[in-house]
Amino acid sequence: MTQAAAAPIPVPTLTIPAIPVREILPWAVFVGLLASIALYFVSSEQGAFSVFAGTGIHEWVHDGRHLLGFPCH
C-alpha cells in the first residue's frame, strides 16, 4: 500500500489593523463624559451639590446607589 504525499496546508496570516489615536480620542472623551455624568447622578445628586430640586432623580437612581455601595439614607 502506498500513500501519496499530501501538499502542505497553507497557514493563514493574521493582520491586526492599526487604529489611529485621533479616531479613538473623541469617542473616549464622549464615553468618559457620559460616565462622569452617570457617576454624578448616582453618587452626588440629592446631596450637598444637588443640581435639581426634589427627590425624582434620587428615586430613579436609588437601587443603583445601593448596588454601587453609595449610602443615601
Backbone bond lengths (Angstrom), bond angles and torsions (degrees), N, CA, C in turn:
res aa  C-N    CA-C-N  psi(-1)  N-CA   C-N-CA  omega(-1)  CA-C   N-CA-C  phi
1 M - - - 1.430 - - 1.522 109.04 -
2 T 1.306 117.21 128.56 1.462 121.78 179.86 1.521 109.56 -116.01
3 Q 1.307 114.04 148.25 1.463 119.88 177.97 1.522 109.26 -116.18
4 A 1.299 115.59 138.83 1.456 120.42 178.02 1.533 108.08 -80.68
5 A 1.295 116.49 143.97 1.461 121.45 178.20 1.534 108.88 -70.71
6 A 1.320 115.69 126.34 1.463 120.21 -179.70 1.522 109.93 -84.31
7 A 1.312 115.26 144.96 1.463 120.06 177.88 1.529 108.42 -72.54
8 P 1.328 117.65 143.16 1.463 119.32 179.90 1.529 110.44 -64.71
9 I 1.320 115.35 143.40 1.463 121.32 179.81 1.524 108.40 -81.14
10 P 1.327 117.02 125.19 1.467 118.27 -179.84 1.540 110.78 -68.60
11 V 1.312 115.25 137.27 1.463 121.28 178.66 1.530 108.10 -93.29
12 P 1.343 116.98 122.76 1.467 118.29 -179.80 1.530 110.33 -70.60
13 T 1.301 114.57 144.67 1.464 119.34 177.54 1.515 109.08 -95.15
14 L 1.309 115.88 141.46 1.451 122.28 -179.01 1.520 108.48 -103.42
15 T 1.308 115.35 123.58 1.460 119.44 176.77 1.515 108.66 -114.56
16 I 1.304 116.98 128.92 1.455 123.05 179.25 1.526 107.83 -99.65
17 P 1.329 116.84 120.70 1.465 118.01 -178.41 1.526 111.08 -71.54
18 A 1.300 115.79 142.53 1.466 121.39 176.97 1.530 108.76 -83.77
19 I 1.319 116.27 131.15 1.463 121.29 178.25 1.523 107.30 -106.14
20 P 1.315 117.70 118.18 1.464 120.01 -179.20 1.532 111.39 -65.22
21 V 1.308 116.30 143.98 1.458 122.37 179.57 1.532 109.98 -62.35
22 R 1.298 117.74 -31.67 1.472 120.63 179.97 1.524 112.10 -62.78
23 E 1.336 118.19 -25.52 1.459 120.73 177.49 1.524 111.36 -84.29
24 I 1.309 118.23 -28.06 1.457 122.03 -177.74 1.525 111.83 -86.10
25 L 1.303 117.85 -34.81 1.464 122.38 -172.61 1.534 114.17 -55.16
26 P 1.337 120.77 -46.82 1.476 118.52 179.26 1.529 112.64 -61.67
27 W 1.338 116.97 -38.88 1.463 120.25 178.95 1.518 111.02 -69.28
28 A 1.311 117.73 -37.22 1.463 121.12 178.56 1.530 110.39 -65.37
29 V 1.321 117.39 -40.93 1.465 121.17 177.46 1.527 110.31 -65.32
30 F 1.327 117.24 -42.65 1.459 121.96 179.64 1.528 111.46 -62.51
31 V 1.319 117.07 -46.83 1.467 121.12 179.24 1.527 110.46 -66.12
32 G 1.325 117.69 -38.77 1.458 120.84 177.08 1.521 111.76 -63.45
33 L 1.315 117.07 -39.52 1.460 121.35 177.42 1.525 111.26 -65.33
34 L 1.326 117.17 -44.43 1.464 120.38 177.50 1.524 111.47 -63.20
35 A 1.312 117.19 -40.37 1.464 120.82 178.39 1.520 110.85 -65.35
36 S 1.328 117.38 -38.73 1.464 120.57 178.16 1.527 111.67 -65.82
37 I 1.317 116.45 -40.61 1.465 120.11 178.20 1.529 110.22 -65.46
38 A 1.328 117.06 -44.04 1.465 120.16 178.38 1.525 111.01 -62.93
39 L 1.314 117.37 -41.61 1.461 120.77 178.66 1.522 110.93 -64.70
40 Y 1.330 117.50 -37.64 1.467 120.31 176.79 1.520 110.58 -60.39
41 F 1.329 116.41 -50.56 1.456 119.24 -176.46 1.519 112.34 -65.30
42 V 1.331 117.54 -35.09 1.458 119.55 179.66 1.522 111.07 -75.73
43 S 1.319 118.14 -36.20 1.460 119.18 -171.54 1.526 114.40 -98.42
44 S 1.311 119.40 -38.22 1.462 120.00 -168.29 1.515 115.68 -112.83
45 E 1.302 118.71 -21.38 1.459 119.50 -176.48 1.521 110.05 -62.84
46 Q 1.315 116.16 139.82 1.453 125.71 -174.16 1.523 111.57 75.65
47 G 1.299 116.12 18.41 1.454 120.16 177.37 1.514 110.13 -114.15
48 A 1.318 116.42 -144.54 1.458 121.53 -177.75 1.529 111.80 -67.97
49 F 1.331 117.13 -29.59 1.462 121.00 -177.11 1.525 111.14 -110.10
50 S 1.304 117.30 45.36 1.456 121.61 -177.99 1.520 110.48 -69.77
51 V 1.319 116.68 129.00 1.459 122.37 178.85 1.523 110.03 -93.33
52 F 1.320 117.07 -39.62 1.454 121.95 -176.62 1.525 109.45 -108.60
53 A 1.324 116.33 137.47 1.460 121.01 179.43 1.528 109.83 -80.31
54 G 1.317 115.77 154.64 1.460 120.47 177.55 1.520 111.74 97.19
55 T 1.326 114.69 -177.37 1.464 119.76 -176.76 1.523 112.66 -113.03
56 G 1.307 117.97 11.65 1.464 120.65 -177.41 1.512 113.87 -60.62
57 I 1.307 116.49 -49.77 1.468 120.15 -179.14 1.518 110.49 -67.02
58 H 1.329 116.98 -37.75 1.455 120.00 177.53 1.526 110.86 -58.84
59 E 1.320 117.22 -41.87 1.457 120.45 -179.40 1.529 111.93 -70.12
60 W 1.331 117.69 -32.65 1.465 120.75 178.99 1.514 111.88 -69.81
61 V 1.326 118.41 -35.37 1.472 121.19 -175.79 1.524 112.36 -107.00
62 H 1.336 117.50 12.00 1.455 121.63 -175.31 1.528 112.64 -58.14
63 D 1.318 117.90 -50.42 1.464 120.49 -178.47 1.520 111.25 -67.67
64 G 1.322 117.25 -33.77 1.465 120.27 176.90 1.514 111.82 -64.54
65 R 1.321 116.77 -35.65 1.469 120.28 176.96 1.517 110.54 -60.22
66 H 1.310 115.86 -49.14 1.461 119.04 -178.59 1.520 111.08 -66.59
67 L 1.322 117.13 -37.93 1.452 120.71 178.94 1.517 112.02 -62.13
68 L 1.334 117.04 -37.80 1.466 121.52 -179.95 1.523 113.09 -89.94
69 G 1.321 117.82 -2.37 1.461 120.51 175.54 1.509 114.93 88.68
70 F 1.331 118.99 15.52 1.454 121.72 176.65 1.520 109.20 -87.12
71 P 1.319 118.09 127.34 1.462 119.00 175.95 1.534 110.29 -75.28
72 C 1.300 116.38 146.52 1.459 117.97 178.43 1.513 112.75 -137.48
73 H 1.314 119.46 -8.59 1.460 120.39 176.37 1.504 110.42 -158.27
